[in-house]
Amino acid sequence: MTAERVNPPELAPPTGFSHAVVATGSKVVFLAGQTALDADGKITGDTLAEQFERALANLLTALRAAGGTPADLARVTVYATDVAAYRAQARELGRLWRAAAGRDYPAMAVVQVVRLWDETALVELDGFAVLP
């Protein structure tokens, strides 16, 4: 995939995301929402950061299984049960993102939800990637 990250100077500087991503490739991979489920189907981690790290790892595992890499991500949506907590931990979550996925940020959104499928889940990530 070729990805052009577009961040117009008329918009606030992005931190941990890109305003737009122009992706060119031949294969689109839609990634289902991933929470902090382990291989046995149980939520792991008690904190938002722990759950975010596992949910991101799960998302990237699905992406790699489909033949992609983190650089192929064009869009990711984060569903959080507490956006205030997410914002308060943004620096740590950003560090976890960079460690797992690098600095080529996709277009992103964070949405607060009342709850997720699993009652103990604090965060869920879904997205799509464009592969060469």
C-alpha positions in Angstrom: 0.0 0.0 0.0 1.0 3.6 -0.5 -0.4 5.8 2.2 -0.3 9.6 2.0 -1.0 11.1 5.4 -2.8 14.5 4.9 -2.7 17.0 7.7 -3.8 20.4 6.4 -2.2 23.4 8.2 -5.8 24.9 8.6 -6.6 22.2 11.1 -5.2 21.7 14.6 -2.0 19.7 14.5 -2.8 16.0 15.0 -1.4 14.1 17.9 -1.5 10.4 17.6 -3.6 10.3 14.4 -3.8 11.7 10.9 -6.6 13.9 9.7 -6.8 12.0 6.4 -5.1 9.0 4.8 -5.1 8.5 1.0 -4.5 4.8 0.6 -3.8 3.2 -2.7 -3.6 -0.6 -3.0 -5.4 -3.6 -4.3 -6.8 -5.3 -1.2 -9.0 -3.9 1.6 -9.1 -5.7 4.9 -11.9 -4.9 7.3 -10.9 -5.6 10.9 -13.6 -6.6 13.4 -13.7 -4.9 16.8 -11.1 -6.3 19.1 -11.2 -6.1 22.9 -8.7 -7.4 25.4 -9.9 -11.0 25.0 -7.3 -13.7 25.5 -7.3 -17.0 23.5 -9.8 -18.5 26.0 -12.3 -15.6 25.4 -11.7 -13.9 28.7 -11.0 -10.2 29.1 -7.5 -9.6 30.4 -6.2 -6.5 32.2 -7.9 -4.4 34.9 -6.8 -1.0 33.6 -7.6 0.9 30.5 -3.9 0.8 29.4 -3.7 -2.9 29.9 -6.8 -3.5 28.0 -5.8 -1.1 25.2 -2.5 -2.8 24.8 -4.2 -6.3 24.4 -7.0 -5.0 22.2 -4.4 -3.4 19.9 -2.3 -6.6 19.9 -5.4 -8.5 18.9 -6.2 -6.1 16.1 -2.7 -6.3 14.8 -2.7 -10.1 15.0 -5.8 -10.2 12.8 -4.2 -7.7 10.4 -1.0 -9.7 10.1 -3.0 -12.9 9.6 -4.7 -11.2 6.6 -1.2 -10.3 5.2 -0.9 -6.7 6.5 1.3 -4.6 8.7 0.5 -1.7 11.0 1.7 0.7 8.3 -1.2 -0.6 6.1 -3.9 0.7 8.6 -5.9 3.4 7.0 -8.6 3.9 9.7 -9.1 2.8 13.3 -12.0 3.6 15.6 -11.5 3.4 19.3 -14.6 2.7 21.4 -14.1 3.6 25.1 -16.5 3.3 28.0 -14.9 6.4 29.5 -13.4 9.1 27.2 -12.3 11.2 30.1 -10.2 8.3 31.4 -8.9 7.7 27.8 -7.9 11.4 27.5 -6.2 11.3 30.9 -4.1 8.3 29.8 -3.5 9.5 26.3 0.2 9.8 26.7 0.6 6.2 27.9 -1.8 4.9 25.3 0.2 6.7 22.6 3.4 5.1 23.9 1.7 1.7 23.7 0.5 2.5 20.2 4.0 3.5 19.0 5.6 0.4 20.5 3.2 -1.9 18.7 2.3 0.0 15.5 4.9 2.7 15.0 4.4 6.3 14.1 2.5 6.0 10.8 -0.9 6.9 12.3 -4.1 6.0 10.5 -7.1 8.3 10.5 -8.7 7.7 13.9 -11.7 8.5 16.0 -12.4 7.9 19.7 -16.1 7.3 20.6 -17.6 6.9 24.0 -20.0 4.1 24.4 -22.2 3.1 27.3 -20.8 -0.5 27.3 -19.2 -3.0 25.1 -20.2 -6.6 24.3 -18.3 -8.0 27.2 -19.4 -6.1 30.4 -15.8 -5.9 31.7 -14.3 -4.5 28.5 -13.2 -0.9 28.8 -12.0 -0.4 25.2 -12.5 -1.9 21.7 -10.7 -1.1 18.4 -11.8 -1.8 14.9 -10.6 -0.5 11.5 -9.6 -1.2 8.0 -6.3 -1.5 6.1 -5.4 -1.3 2.5 -2.7 -3.8 1.3 -0.7 -3.6 -1.9 
